[in-house]
Amino acid sequence: MKKIIYFLLLTLGLPKGVVFAQEPLDELLPIRGFAIAAPRSNGLDDFIKFINEELGPKKVNTLILRVDFNYQFKSHPELRDSAALSRSDVKKLVNAAKKINMRIIPQINLLGHQSWAGKVGALLRVYPEFDETPWVKMPVADYKWPNPEGLYCKSYCPLHPGVHKIVFELVDEITNVFESNAFHAGMDEVFYIGDDQCPRCGGHDKAELFAGEVRKIRDHLALTGKELWIWGDRLLDGKTTGIGMWAASLNNTHRAIDMIPKDVIICDWQYGRPNQTAVYFALKGFRVVSCPWDKPNVAIVQIDDMLRSRQYATKEVKGNFYGVAHTVWSGPVPFFNGYYGKTSAPIQTTTTPNARPVDPNETTWNTFKVMYDKINKLKTAQ
C-alpha cells in the first residue's frame, strides 16, 4: 500500500513543503523536543492539558523543563521559590508524560545565568560566597545592556570548594523526582568565567575552566547512568564563524569542545539564521539537537537540514544528528496566551540584542505550530 501511495505522490506531485517519509518518525527525527519553563502549581492543570491535547498528538517525545528553583527541594529548602511545585505536582507531570511516551529532562541553570536583569538568582542570593564576580553590583535602577561592568548574567565560581556539594544535591533530587535519565545544565551565555579578580580561577584558561565544569557535572550524572545535556553556544568560536557573542563565544571558551566527553548532548540554538553549526558538532562526535525559537522560516530550514544530514551522513555520523527541539523563553502562561489566540504580541524576554523587533508572524507560538505541522506531515506521509 505504501508503494502505491508513493507512486501516486510522485505522479501527482508532492504537496508543497512535504518531505516524503519512508522511515519511522523515530528514525527520521529521534528527538522531537519542546523546551519551556516549568509551570507554577496554579497553572499545572493547563500545562497537563497542553501535554495531552498538543504535545501528545504532535508526537513530541522530549520535554526539557526549566525547573531551576521552582520545586520544593528537601535537600535545600532555603533555595525554593515561593509557590514552588510540590512532589505531588511533579508526579502529575511525570504521569502525564508517561501516557504519551514522552520523557521529561529537568533543567537547572548551572555555572551561568545566576542572575537575570536586576535580580540575583536563589543560589547566589543565599550563598553569595559562590559569586564569580561579587564586586559587580546589580543595578539600582533599570538594567541596561551594554554596561561598563559587562554584566549580562552572573556566574558561580566553578573552582569554589563548596559549590558542587549543593549543586549536585539539587541535581540528584530533581532528576529523581522527575524519574529522569538525563539532566539539562543550561550553561549558555556564560560571560563571567575565569575573571582576573577571582582569587581561585583568575588567570586560568577559560576553555579549561568551562570544560572542567562540564566534565564535573557529566561525571557526577554518569555515576547513576544519567546523560548531560547543555546548550552549545559556548563551544562555538564567535569570531571565526561571525556568529558573535550570544549564539557563540567571544571569551575563548570555544576550545572546550575538544576537552569534554563525547556523550554530552548538545542543544544547538541558532535563532536569527540557520547557521550550519549542527554539522560542526556532529563531525566533532557529539549528538546534536537543533533548537529554533521565534522564526518559522529558520525552524523549517533546521528541520530540513537535520533530515538531509541524517539521510546523507556516514553510518558513523548519522546518529549524531539527533533531532530538533523548539524553545520557549517564557513561562507557560504567556506562551499559552499566544498559542490559543489570547494575544498576538511577541514575547519580549530580554533586554539584550536578542530582543529585536519582529514580524507579527515571528512569534514563539507560531514557530512551534509551523515546526510541528511540518513534522506531522512527515508522520502522515509514512
C-alpha positions as CSV (number, residue, x, y, z in Angstrom):
1,M,0.0,0.0,0.0
2,K,2.8,2.4,0.9
3,K,4.4,1.8,-2.5
4,I,1.1,2.7,-4.3
5,I,0.8,5.9,-2.3
6,Y,4.4,6.8,-3.0
7,F,3.8,6.2,-6.8
8,L,0.7,8.4,-6.7
9,L,2.6,11.2,-4.9
10,L,5.4,11.0,-7.4
11,T,2.9,11.1,-10.3
12,L,0.7,13.9,-9.0
13,G,3.5,15.8,-7.3
14,L,4.3,16.3,-3.6
15,P,2.3,18.9,-1.8
16,K,4.4,22.0,-1.1
17,G,6.6,21.6,2.0
18,V,6.0,17.9,2.4
19,V,9.0,15.6,2.7
20,F,8.0,12.0,1.9
21,A,9.0,9.7,4.8
22,Q,9.7,6.1,4.1
23,E,11.1,5.5,7.5
24,P,9.5,5.6,11.0
25,L,9.4,9.1,12.6
26,D,11.7,8.0,15.4
27,E,14.3,7.1,12.7
28,L,13.8,10.4,10.8
29,L,14.0,12.6,13.9
30,P,14.9,10.6,17.1
31,I,14.5,13.8,19.3
32,R,11.3,15.9,18.8
33,G,11.5,18.3,21.7
34,F,9.9,21.2,23.4
35,A,11.7,23.4,26.0
36,I,9.9,25.7,28.3
37,A,9.8,26.9,31.9
38,A,8.0,24.6,34.4
39,P,4.5,25.7,35.3
40,R,3.6,27.0,38.7
41,S,1.2,25.0,40.8
42,N,-1.8,27.1,39.8
43,G,-1.0,26.5,36.2
44,L,-0.5,22.8,36.4
45,D,-3.8,21.7,35.0
46,D,-3.4,23.9,31.9
47,F,0.1,22.5,31.4
48,I,-1.1,18.9,31.6
49,K,-4.0,19.8,29.2
50,F,-1.4,21.1,26.7
51,I,0.6,17.9,27.1
52,N,-2.5,15.8,26.4
53,E,-4.0,17.8,23.6
54,E,-1.0,19.2,21.8
55,L,2.4,17.6,22.7
56,G,1.0,14.1,22.5
57,P,-0.8,14.3,19.2
58,K,2.2,16.1,17.7
59,K,4.5,13.3,18.8
60,V,6.7,15.4,20.9
61,N,8.9,12.8,22.7
62,T,11.2,15.0,24.8
63,L,10.2,17.8,27.2
64,I,13.0,20.0,28.5
65,L,11.6,21.6,31.6
66,R,13.3,24.6,33.1
67,V,12.7,24.0,36.8
68,D,15.6,25.9,38.4
69,F,14.2,26.6,41.9
70,N,10.6,26.1,41.1
71,Y,10.4,22.9,43.2
72,Q,10.1,22.3,46.9
73,F,13.6,20.9,47.4
74,K,14.0,18.9,50.6
75,S,17.8,18.9,50.3
76,H,17.9,22.7,50.2
77,P,14.6,24.2,51.2
78,E,16.4,27.6,51.6
79,L,16.6,27.7,47.7
80,R,13.0,27.1,46.9
81,D,10.9,29.7,45.0
82,S,7.8,30.9,46.7
83,A,4.8,28.8,45.5
84,A,7.1,26.2,44.1
85,L,5.9,22.8,42.7
86,S,5.4,20.1,45.2
87,R,6.4,16.5,44.8
88,S,2.8,15.5,44.0
89,D,2.7,18.3,41.4
90,V,5.7,16.9,39.7
91,K,4.3,13.3,39.8
92,K,1.3,14.6,37.9
93,L,3.6,15.9,35.2
94,V,5.6,12.7,35.1
95,N,2.4,10.6,34.8
96,A,1.0,12.8,32.0
97,A,4.3,12.4,30.1
98,K,4.4,8.7,30.6
99,K,1.0,8.3,29.0
100,I,2.2,9.8,25.7
101,N,5.7,8.1,25.9
102,M,7.4,11.5,26.4
103,R,10.4,11.8,28.7
104,I,11.0,14.9,30.8
105,I,14.5,16.3,31.1
106,P,14.6,18.8,34.0
107,Q,16.9,21.8,33.8
108,I,18.6,23.9,36.4
109,N,20.9,26.6,35.1
110,L,24.4,25.8,36.2
111,L,27.5,28.0,36.0
112,G,26.0,31.0,34.2
113,H,22.5,32.6,34.4
114,Q,22.7,33.0,38.1
115,S,21.1,36.4,37.8
116,W,18.7,38.0,35.3
117,A,18.4,41.7,34.6
118,G,18.4,43.3,38.0
119,K,17.7,40.2,40.1
120,V,20.1,37.7,41.6
121,G,19.0,34.1,41.5
122,A,18.5,32.0,44.5
123,L,21.9,30.2,44.6
124,L,24.0,33.4,44.8
125,R,21.4,35.2,46.9
126,V,21.6,32.5,49.6
127,Y,25.3,31.7,49.0
128,P,26.9,34.9,47.9
129,E,30.3,33.4,48.5
130,F,29.9,31.4,45.3
131,D,29.7,34.5,43.2
132,E,32.5,34.7,40.5
133,T,32.3,38.5,40.5
134,P,31.0,39.7,43.9
135,W,32.4,43.2,43.2
136,V,29.9,43.6,40.3
137,K,26.8,45.0,41.9
138,M,23.3,44.6,40.5
139,P,21.9,47.9,39.0
140,V,19.9,50.0,41.4
141,A,17.7,51.3,38.6
142,D,16.7,49.5,35.4
143,Y,19.2,47.0,33.9
144,K,20.7,48.1,30.6
145,W,23.0,46.4,28.1
146,P,25.7,47.2,27.3
147,N,27.1,48.4,30.6
148,P,30.6,49.2,32.0
149,E,30.7,46.1,34.1
150,G,29.9,43.7,31.3
151,L,27.0,42.4,33.4
152,Y,24.6,40.2,31.5
153,C,24.1,37.3,33.9
154,K,26.2,36.4,36.9
155,S,28.1,33.1,37.2
156,Y,29.1,30.9,40.2
157,C,32.8,30.3,40.5
158,P,33.5,26.8,39.2
159,L,36.5,26.4,41.5
160,H,34.8,27.3,44.7
161,P,35.2,24.3,47.1
162,G,31.7,24.4,48.4
163,V,29.5,24.9,45.3
164,H,29.3,21.4,43.9
165,K,28.1,19.7,47.0
166,I,25.0,21.9,47.0
167,V,24.5,21.9,43.2
168,F,24.8,18.1,42.9
169,E,22.3,17.6,45.8
170,L,19.8,19.7,43.8
171,V,20.6,17.8,40.6
172,D,20.1,14.4,42.2
173,E,16.9,15.4,43.9
174,I,15.3,16.9,40.7
175,T,16.3,14.1,38.4
176,N,15.0,11.5,40.9
177,V,11.6,13.2,41.4
178,F,11.2,13.6,37.7
179,E,12.3,9.9,37.2
180,S,14.6,11.2,34.5
181,N,17.7,9.5,32.9
182,A,19.0,12.9,31.8
183,F,19.6,16.4,33.2
184,H,20.0,19.7,31.3
185,A,22.5,22.0,32.9
186,G,22.0,25.1,30.8
187,M,25.5,26.6,30.7
188,D,24.7,29.0,27.9
189,E,25.8,32.7,27.6
190,V,28.5,32.4,30.2
191,F,30.2,35.8,30.1
192,Y,31.8,35.8,33.5
193,I,34.3,32.9,33.8
194,G,37.9,32.9,34.9
195,D,37.7,36.6,35.9
196,D,41.1,38.1,36.6
197,Q,40.0,39.3,40.1
198,C,38.7,35.9,41.2
199,P,41.1,34.5,43.8
200,R,40.5,30.9,42.7
201,C,40.2,31.0,38.9
202,G,41.8,34.3,37.9
203,G,44.4,33.6,35.2
204,H,43.1,30.2,34.4
205,D,42.4,29.2,30.8
206,K,38.7,29.9,30.2
207,A,38.2,26.9,27.9
208,E,39.7,24.6,30.5
209,L,37.5,26.1,33.2
210,F,34.4,25.6,31.2
211,A,35.4,22.1,30.1
212,G,36.2,21.2,33.7
213,E,32.8,22.2,34.8
214,V,31.1,20.2,32.0
215,R,33.2,17.2,32.9
216,K,32.4,17.5,36.6
217,I,28.7,17.6,36.1
218,R,28.8,14.9,33.4
219,D,30.9,12.6,35.7
220,H,28.5,13.1,38.6
221,L,25.5,12.2,36.4
222,A,27.3,9.2,35.0
223,L,27.6,7.6,38.5
224,T,23.8,6.9,38.3
225,G,23.7,6.3,34.5
226,K,22.3,9.7,33.5
227,E,23.1,11.9,30.5
228,L,24.2,15.5,30.5
229,W,22.5,17.9,28.1
230,I,23.8,21.5,27.6
231,W,23.3,24.5,25.3
232,G,26.1,24.6,22.7
233,D,26.9,28.3,22.2
234,R,30.0,28.4,24.5
235,L,31.6,25.7,22.3
236,L,31.5,27.8,19.1
237,D,34.0,30.4,18.0
238,G,32.0,33.6,17.6
239,K,34.8,35.5,15.9
240,T,35.9,32.9,13.3
241,T,32.3,32.0,12.4
242,G,31.0,35.5,12.5
243,I,28.1,34.4,14.8
244,G,29.2,36.7,17.6
245,M,28.9,36.8,21.4
246,W,25.4,35.5,22.0
247,A,24.9,32.3,20.0
248,A,28.7,31.7,20.1
249,S,31.6,32.6,22.3
250,L,33.9,35.6,22.2
251,N,35.6,34.9,25.5
252,N,37.7,31.9,24.5
253,T,35.6,29.1,25.8
254,H,35.1,27.5,22.4
255,R,38.2,25.3,22.6
256,A,36.4,23.4,25.3
257,I,34.7,21.4,22.6
258,D,37.9,19.3,22.4
259,M,38.1,18.8,26.1
260,I,34.7,17.4,27.1
261,P,33.3,13.8,26.8
262,K,31.5,13.0,23.5
263,D,28.4,11.6,25.3
264,V,27.3,15.1,26.3
265,I,24.2,16.1,24.2
266,I,24.4,19.5,22.6
267,C,21.3,21.7,22.2
268,D,22.4,24.0,19.4
269,W,20.3,27.2,19.5
270,Q,20.8,29.3,16.4
271,Y,17.9,31.8,16.3
272,G,18.5,34.6,13.8
273,R,19.6,32.4,10.9
274,P,20.0,28.6,10.3
275,N,23.8,28.6,10.8
276,Q,25.2,25.2,9.9
277,T,26.6,24.6,13.4
278,A,24.9,21.2,13.8
279,V,27.2,19.8,11.2
280,Y,30.2,21.0,13.2
281,F,29.0,19.4,16.4
282,A,28.1,16.2,14.7
283,L,31.5,15.9,13.0
284,K,33.2,16.6,16.4
285,G,31.5,13.4,17.6
286,F,28.5,14.9,19.6
287,R,24.8,14.1,19.3
288,V,23.3,17.5,18.5
289,V,19.7,18.8,18.6
290,S,18.9,21.9,16.5
291,C,16.8,24.4,18.5
292,P,14.7,27.1,16.9
293,W,12.8,29.8,18.8
294,D,10.7,32.5,17.1
295,K,11.4,32.4,13.4
296,P,9.3,29.9,11.5
297,N,11.5,30.0,8.4
298,V,14.6,29.2,10.4
299,A,12.8,26.3,12.1
300,I,11.8,24.8,8.7
301,V,15.4,25.0,7.4
302,Q,16.7,23.4,10.5
303,I,14.3,20.5,10.2
304,D,15.2,20.1,6.5
305,D,18.9,20.3,7.4
306,M,18.6,17.7,10.1
307,L,16.6,15.3,7.8
308,R,19.2,15.8,5.0
309,S,22.1,15.3,7.3
310,R,20.7,12.0,8.6
311,Q,20.0,10.9,5.1
312,Y,23.4,11.5,3.6
313,A,25.8,11.2,6.6
314,T,28.0,8.2,7.0
315,K,26.8,5.5,9.4
316,E,29.5,6.7,11.9
317,V,28.0,10.2,12.0
318,K,24.3,9.7,11.2
319,G,23.3,9.1,14.8
320,N,24.9,12.4,15.9
321,F,22.2,14.3,14.0
322,Y,19.8,13.7,16.9
323,G,16.7,15.8,16.1
324,V,15.1,19.2,16.9
325,A,13.6,20.9,19.9
326,H,11.5,24.1,19.9
327,T,12.5,26.6,22.7
328,V,10.3,29.0,24.6
329,W,11.9,31.6,26.7
330,S,9.0,32.5,29.0
331,G,6.7,30.8,31.4
332,P,3.8,28.7,30.1
333,V,1.2,31.4,30.6
334,P,2.4,33.9,28.0
335,F,3.1,31.1,25.6
336,F,-0.4,29.6,26.0
337,N,-2.0,33.1,25.6
338,G,-0.3,33.4,22.3
339,Y,-0.9,29.8,21.2
340,Y,-4.6,29.9,21.9
341,G,-5.1,33.4,20.4
342,K,-5.5,35.4,23.6
343,T,-2.7,37.7,22.5
344,S,-0.8,38.4,19.2
345,A,2.1,40.3,20.7
346,P,5.5,38.6,20.6
347,I,7.0,37.7,23.9
348,Q,9.9,40.0,24.9
349,T,12.1,38.0,27.2
350,T,15.3,40.0,27.4
351,T,16.9,43.5,27.3
352,T,19.9,42.3,25.3
353,P,20.2,42.5,21.5
354,N,18.3,39.2,21.3
355,A,15.1,41.2,21.9
356,R,14.8,42.6,18.4
357,P,11.7,43.9,16.7
358,V,10.0,41.1,14.9
359,D,7.4,40.4,12.2
360,P,4.0,39.6,13.7
361,N,4.3,36.1,12.4
362,E,7.6,35.7,14.1
363,T,6.4,34.5,17.5
364,T,7.5,31.6,19.5
365,W,4.0,30.0,19.4
366,N,3.6,30.4,15.6
367,T,7.1,28.9,15.2
368,F,6.0,25.9,17.3
369,K,2.9,25.4,15.2
370,V,4.8,25.7,11.8
371,M,7.6,23.4,13.1
372,Y,5.3,20.6,14.3
373,D,2.9,20.9,11.3
374,K,5.9,20.0,9.2
375,I,6.9,17.2,11.4
376,N,3.3,15.8,11.4
377,K,3.4,15.9,7.6
378,L,6.4,13.6,7.8
379,K,4.4,11.3,10.0
380,T,1.4,11.4,7.7
381,A,3.5,10.6,4.6
382,Q,4.8,7.4,6.2
